Amino acid sequence: MNIIYKHIEGSQAERPLEVDTTSSKSVVYLRKNIERVEHEDEQGNVYELWEYDEAQLTPDEYSIFLQEDIQSKVEYMIMMSDL
């Protein structure tokens, strides 16, 4: 599965979850590279935003993603056990 991430800036109070399956019934959010970053506006006011890369999957796509992830981890463990 080819997952496409987009760069996002968010103003959430709390750190966004890496895998969010609860905030939407139709979308599962996958996030990586989550960082709190300070910005300065034109008046010199400093504020903080969350910056991260985010992919949006349907629940069915997320299920396939999980299956593929588990399969790749099992294959890796088998390969490592052969060494």
TORDREN-747709 format. One record per residue: x, y, z of N, C-alpha, C in turn. Coordinates in nm, 2 decimals, decimal comma, m for minus. Example, Ala and Ser with C-alpha at 12.3 -4.5 7.8 and 13.67 -1.06 7.14 Angstrom:
<recs>
<<1,32 m0,57 0,78> <1,23 m0,45 0,78> <1,32 m0,33 0,78>>
<<1,28 m0,22 0,71> <1,37 m0,11 0,71> <1,29 0,00 0,79>>
</recs>
This chain:
<recs>
<<0,09 m0,12 0,00> <0,00 0,00 0,00> <0,09 0,12 0,00>>
<<0,06 0,22 m0,09> <0,13 0,34 m0,10> <0,06 0,45 m0,02>>
<<0,12 0,49 0,09> <0,05 0,59 0,18> <0,12 0,73 0,15>>
<<0,03 0,83 0,12> <0,07 0,96 0,09> <0,05 1,05 0,21>>
<<0,16 1,11 0,25> <0,16 1,20 0,37> <0,16 1,35 0,32>>
<<0,09 1,44 0,38> <0,09 1,58 0,36> <0,14 1,65 0,48>>
<<0,22 1,76 0,46> <0,27 1,84 0,58> <0,15 1,92 0,63>>
<<0,13 1,92 0,76> <0,02 1,98 0,83> <0,07 2,07 0,94>>
<<0,01 2,18 0,97> <0,03 2,27 1,09> <m0,10 2,27 1,16>>
<<m0,09 2,23 1,29> <m0,22 2,23 1,37> <m0,20 2,31 1,50>>
<<m0,31 2,36 1,55> <m0,31 2,44 1,67> <m0,37 2,37 1,79>>
<<m0,37 2,24 1,78> <m0,43 2,16 1,90> <m0,35 2,19 2,02>>
<<m0,42 2,19 2,14> <m0,36 2,21 2,27> <m0,27 2,09 2,30>>
<<m0,31 1,97 2,27> <m0,24 1,85 2,30> <m0,17 1,80 2,18>>
<<m0,06 1,72 2,20> <0,02 1,66 2,09> <m0,08 1,57 2,02>>
<<m0,08 1,58 1,89> <m0,17 1,49 1,81> <m0,12 1,35 1,82>>
<<m0,22 1,25 1,81> <m0,19 1,11 1,82> <m0,12 1,07 1,69>>
<<m0,03 0,97 1,70> <0,03 0,91 1,58> <m0,07 0,84 1,50>>
<<m0,16 0,76 1,56> <m0,26 0,69 1,50> <m0,39 0,74 1,57>>
<<m0,48 0,80 1,49> <m0,61 0,85 1,55> <m0,72 0,78 1,48>>
<<m0,78 0,69 1,55> <m0,90 0,61 1,50> <m1,03 0,66 1,56>>
<<m1,03 0,76 1,64> <m1,15 0,80 1,71> <m1,21 0,94 1,68>>
<<m1,13 1,03 1,62> <m1,19 1,16 1,60> <m1,28 1,17 1,48>>
<<m1,28 1,07 1,39> <m1,37 1,06 1,28> <m1,41 0,92 1,26>>
<<m1,54 0,90 1,21> <m1,59 0,77 1,18> <m1,55 0,72 1,04>>
<<m1,51 0,81 0,96> <m1,48 0,78 0,82> <m1,33 0,79 0,78>>
<<m1,25 0,85 0,87> <m1,11 0,87 0,84> <m1,02 0,82 0,96>>
<<m0,91 0,75 0,93> <m0,81 0,72 1,02> <m0,69 0,80 0,99>>
<<m0,64 0,88 1,08> <m0,52 0,97 1,06> <m0,40 0,90 1,11>>
<<m0,30 0,89 1,02> <m0,16 0,84 1,05> <m0,07 0,97 1,05>>
<<0,00 0,98 1,16> <0,09 1,10 1,17> <0,23 1,06 1,21>>
<<0,33 1,13 1,15> <0,47 1,11 1,19> <0,54 1,24 1,19>>
<<0,66 1,24 1,24> <0,75 1,36 1,25> <0,67 1,47 1,32>>
<<0,61 1,44 1,43> <0,53 1,54 1,51> <0,62 1,63 1,59>>
<<0,62 1,76 1,57> <0,70 1,85 1,64> <0,62 1,98 1,69>>
<<0,66 2,03 1,80> <0,60 2,16 1,85> <0,70 2,27 1,80>>
<<0,65 2,36 1,72> <0,73 2,46 1,66> <0,68 2,60 1,69>>
<<0,78 2,69 1,72> <0,74 2,83 1,75> <0,74 2,91 1,62>>
<<0,64 3,00 1,60> <0,63 3,09 1,49> <0,61 3,23 1,54>>
<<0,64 3,32 1,45> <0,63 3,46 1,49> <0,55 3,53 1,38>>
<<0,44 3,61 1,43> <0,36 3,68 1,33> <0,42 3,81 1,29>>
<<0,36 3,89 1,21> <0,41 4,01 1,16> <0,43 4,12 1,27>>
<<0,35 4,11 1,38> <0,36 4,20 1,49> <0,47 4,16 1,59>>
<<0,53 4,05 1,57> <0,63 4,00 1,66> <0,58 3,91 1,77>>
<<0,45 3,87 1,76> <0,40 3,78 1,86> <0,44 3,64 1,83>>
<<0,48 3,57 1,93> <0,53 3,43 1,92> <0,41 3,34 1,96>>
<<0,39 3,23 1,88> <0,29 3,13 1,91> <0,34 3,00 1,86>>
<<0,29 2,89 1,92> <0,33 2,76 1,89> <0,23 2,68 1,81>>
<<0,28 2,60 1,71> <0,19 2,51 1,64> <0,25 2,37 1,64>>
<<0,17 2,27 1,61> <0,22 2,14 1,59> <0,24 2,13 1,44>>
<<0,36 2,07 1,40> <0,39 2,04 1,26> <0,41 1,89 1,25>>
<<0,35 1,83 1,15> <0,36 1,69 1,13> <0,32 1,65 0,99>>
<<0,36 1,53 0,95> <0,31 1,47 0,83> <0,19 1,38 0,86>>
<<0,09 1,39 0,77> <m0,03 1,32 0,80> <m0,09 1,26 0,68>>
<<m0,13 1,13 0,69> <m0,20 1,06 0,59> <m0,34 1,03 0,64>>
<<m0,44 1,03 0,55> <m0,58 1,00 0,58> <m0,62 0,87 0,51>>
<<m0,66 0,77 0,59> <m0,70 0,65 0,53> <m0,85 0,62 0,57>>
<<m0,92 0,55 0,49> <m1,05 0,50 0,53> <m1,03 0,38 0,63>>
<<m1,13 0,35 0,70> <m1,11 0,23 0,79> <m1,07 0,10 0,72>>
<<m1,12 0,08 0,60> <m1,08 m0,04 0,52> <m0,94 m0,03 0,48>>
<<m0,89 0,09 0,44> <m0,75 0,10 0,40> <m0,66 0,08 0,52>>
<<m0,70 0,13 0,64> <m0,63 0,12 0,76> <m0,61 m0,03 0,79>>
<<m0,72 m0,11 0,78> <m0,71 m0,25 0,80> <m0,61 m0,32 0,71>>
<<m0,61 m0,28 0,59> <m0,51 m0,34 0,49> <m0,37 m0,30 0,54>>
<<m0,35 m0,17 0,57> <m0,23 m0,12 0,62> <m0,17 m0,20 0,74>>
<<m0,26 m0,23 0,84> <m0,22 m0,31 0,95> <m0,18 m0,45 0,91>>
<<m0,26 m0,51 0,83> <m0,22 m0,65 0,78> <m0,09 m0,65 0,71>>
<<m0,06 m0,55 0,63> <0,07 m0,55 0,56> <0,18 m0,52 0,66>>
<<0,16 m0,44 0,75> <0,26 m0,40 0,85> <0,29 m0,53 0,94>>
<<0,19 m0,60 0,98> <0,22 m0,72 1,06> <0,29 m0,82 0,97>>
<<0,25 m0,84 0,85> <0,32 m0,94 0,76> <0,46 m0,90 0,74>>
<<0,49 m0,77 0,72> <0,63 m0,73 0,70> <0,72 m0,76 0,83>>
<<0,66 m0,74 0,94> <0,73 m0,76 1,07> <0,76 m0,91 1,09>>
<<0,66 m0,99 1,06> <0,68 m1,14 1,07> <0,79 m1,18 0,97>>
<<0,78 m1,13 0,85> <0,89 m1,17 0,75> <1,02 m1,13 0,80>>
<<1,03 m1,01 0,86> <1,16 m0,96 0,91> <1,21 m1,05 1,03>>
<<1,12 m1,09 1,12> <1,16 m1,17 1,23> <1,21 m1,31 1,18>>
<<1,14 m1,36 1,08> <1,18 m1,49 1,02> <1,32 m1,48 0,96>>
<<1,34 m1,37 0,88> <1,47 m1,35 0,82> <1,58 m1,33 0,92>>
<<1,55 m1,26 1,03> <1,65 m1,24 1,14> <1,68 m1,37 1,21>>
<<1,59 m1,46 1,22> <1,61 m1,59 1,30> <1,69 m1,68 1,21>>
<<1,69 m1,66 1,08> <1,78 m1,74 0,99> <1,92 m1,71 1,00>>
<<1,95 m1,59 1,05> <2,10 m1,55 1,05> <2,18 m1,61 1,16>>
</recs>
